[in-house]
Amino acid sequence: MRNAFIILLSSLAIGGCELNAPEAADASAALARLVAAAEQGDGAAQFELGEHHARGLGLPQDDALALEWYQRAADQGVKQAQYHLGLLYYNGRGTPQDLDAAMKWWLLAAAQNHAEARYQLGMMYYNGVGVAQDLVVAMEWLRAAAGQGLASAQTTVGMMYDIGQGVAQNYHEAVKWYRLAARQGDTMAQYNLALMYDIGQGLSQDRAEAYVWFSVLAANSNDAHLVEARDRTASELSSSRLSAARKKAARLAEEIHDHRNSQAN
């Protein structure tokens, strides 16, 4: 095992911010404690040290070292390390690509209810990457991740119900999952939900609700199609309904913004 090296500088940049000498000393001391804990076998510290190497946080970015520390933590059953180790094997970072190893570690993380690992397994079966394509098994994994609140999984489950992949076509289920993902800010779910309200597929046609979601999308995009769809649905509403829809869109946009901030923190 190569030794992790510690940067002990009077001026250390972390997260793009230059630290003054006292702050740099504190950061270096914290990193030294992290390395010591990891080398003494603390699984959580080993995972965090892997993160530092993977992201270049106070240490040189080094996928091979990230893999080593993730591996040590994963061997102790740290599910986050198992998930990230699977990502490195899947993408061939710090090691040659190994889809079997990726699946092995994602299965272990998924057994500990790791939502992203379940999503990745679902997508392997959905796309037939590393395994034979199996949309039924894909749906099982994706629905498990969606049930844990993972927006990308909720959108994919919605699309599978919408199209009838791996499950009987069910527009009501599609709308249910699209709505959950849309409220978390998933733009594909927002667009599909807007379309379903616009044409009345899987629910009663509601141009006001279509306007709300087209408006949320258009506010964060220069896509002329979205702007046109927003303006078209607006033109079909009375002034009172349009006013109410605009207020709802503003509230939704604020809720989605707050949700994203909370997830980032």
N, C-alpha and C positions, 0 to 999 in steps of 0.2 A: 504493500500500500504506500503510495507516495504521500509524503507529508504535505498537509495543507500549509501554505505560507500566509503569514499575517502581514498586512501593510500597516506599519506604524509610522505615520507621517505627521508632521505638524500641521499640514493642511490636507484634508482628505475630502474628496468629492463623493457624496452619496446621493443617489437619486437625482443627479444633475445639479445639486446645490453644493457650493463651496462652503466648507465648515471652517470656522476660525480655530485657532490652536487649542483652546480648552475643549471645544466640541469635538475636534479631531481626536484628541487624547481620550475622551470618553468613548467615542465610537471604536477606537482601536482597542481599548480595554474590554469593551463589550464583545468585540469580535474574538479577542484572545480567550475570553471566558467560554464563548460558544465553541471554539476549536477544542479547548481543553475538555469540555463536557462531551463533545462528540468522540474524541479519542478515548474517553473513559467508558464509552459504550452507551451513552444516553441516546435512545432512538430518536426522540424529538429533536435533539440538537444535531444529530446526524442528518436528519431531513432538512433542517434549516441551513446547515452548512452546504448541503447539496444545492439548495435554492440560491445561496450566495454565489456559488460557482456558476450555476446555470444562467443567472441574470447579471453577473458581474457586479454584485453589490459589495463594495469594499474589498473585493478580491478580483483578480483577473478572470474574465469570462472563460470557462474551460468546461466543455461538455463531458470530457473524459473524467475529470475529477467530480463533476456533478453526478455522473453515473456511479462512480465508486461510492460516494456518500449516500446516494439514494439506495444503492444496493444494500449497504450495511443497515440502513434503517428499515428497508423493505424486509430484509431477513428477520427483523425483530417484529414484523407484523404492523408497521406503521402504514396505514392505508394510503395516506397522501403520498408517501414515498413509493409505494407500489404503483400507484397511478402514474406518477411522473416518470418512474423507471420504464413503465410500459410505453409512455410517449417517446422517450429517447430511443427505445428499440424500434418502435413503429416508424419513426422518422429517420432512423439511421444517424442519430447525433451522438458522437462520442463512442460509437460502436457501429459495426456494419448493421444494416437493417435486418431485423429478425422478427417476423410477424408472429411466429410461434411463441417467442419469448414475450412479446407485447401482450398476446392473448393470455398467456399464463399469469402475468402480473395483474392484468385488468380483471381476470377472473377472481384472483385473490382479493383485490380491492373491492370488487363488486360484492363478494361474499360478506364484506363488512359494510355493506350499504353505501358504497361510494357512488354517488349519482353520475359523475362524469365518466367513471369507468364503465358503468352500465350503458351509458350513451355510446361510448366508443365501441363496446362489444356489439351493440345493436347496429351501428353503422358498418361494422365489418361484415355482419351477416346481410345487411341491406344491400351493400355494394358487392358482396362476394369477394372481399379482400382477405386473403389468408385462409379463407374457409369457403365451402360451397355456398352460393347464395341461398338464403332461406328466409323469406319474408315473414313467415310465421314466427320463427325464432327471433328475428329482428324486432318484430312488434312486441314480443314479450320483454325483451331487454329495454326497448325504448319506452314502453309504457311504464316500466318500473322506474326509470329515470324521470319520466314526466310526472309521475305521482309524487316524486320528491321535490318537484317544483323547478326542475331544470328547463329553462325556456326553450333552448334549442331542441330538446327532446319533445316538449309539448308541441312545438310547431311541426316536427316530423311526424309525430303521431296523428296530429290533425290532418296532415297531407295524406297519410296512409288511409285514414278513414274517408277522406274526401274522394280519393281515387279508387279505394277498394283494394289496397295492397296488403296482403297477409291477413286480411280481415274483411268481413262483408262491408260493402260501402254503407256509410252511415253519416249523412250530412249533419245530423244533430250532434253526434260525437265530435265531428270535425269542428263545428262551431265552438263547442265547449272547450276544446284544447287550444284552438286559435285564440279564443278570448283570454284564456289564462296567460298564454305567451305574449299576446299583444299588450297586456297591461304591465308586462315586465320590459317592454320596449323592443320586442323582436319585430323587426320591420316586415319580414315575410309574412308573419302571422297577422300583422296589422293590415297589410295589403289584401291578403286572402279574406279576412273578415270583412273589410270594406266592400270587396266584390260580392260576397255572399249577401250582405245587406242590400247592396245595389240591385241585384237581380232577384233577390228573394229565394235563395237556394239554401235549404236547411233551416230556414226561419222565415218569418213574415217579411216581405219587402219593406224596408224602412230607409228612405232616402236621407232622413235626418241623421241616423246612425252611420250610414255610408259617408255622409259629409264629415261627421266627427272624425272618423278614422282616416279619410283622405286628407283632412285638414292637419291632423297630427303628423302624418307622413310628409306632406308638402312643406310643413314648417321647418323640416330638417333636410330638405332636398331641393335641388334645382331642377329636378326631373319635370319636364314640361307636361308629360302625361299625367302626373299626379296633380299638378296645378290645374290642368284642364278638367280632371275628374272632380276635384274639389269645387271648382267654379260651376261645373255642370249640375252637380247635385244641389249646390246652393241656389241655383236659378229655379229649381223645382220646389223650393220651400217658401212658405209664406214668411213674411217679415218676422212674425212672432216665433215661428218654429226655427227660423234661421238664427235669430238672436239667442234662443235657448241652446241651439246646437253649438254655436260659437263659444258660449260660456262653458259648455260641457267639454269641448275640445281643449279649451284653455286649462280647465281643471285636470283633465287627463294628462295633458302634456306636463303639467307641474308634478303630478303624482309619479309619472314615469321618470322624470328627471330626478326626483327625490329617491326613487327606488334604485336607480343606477348609482347615485352617489352613495347610498347605504351599502350597495354591493361592493363598490370600489373600496370602501373603508373596512 
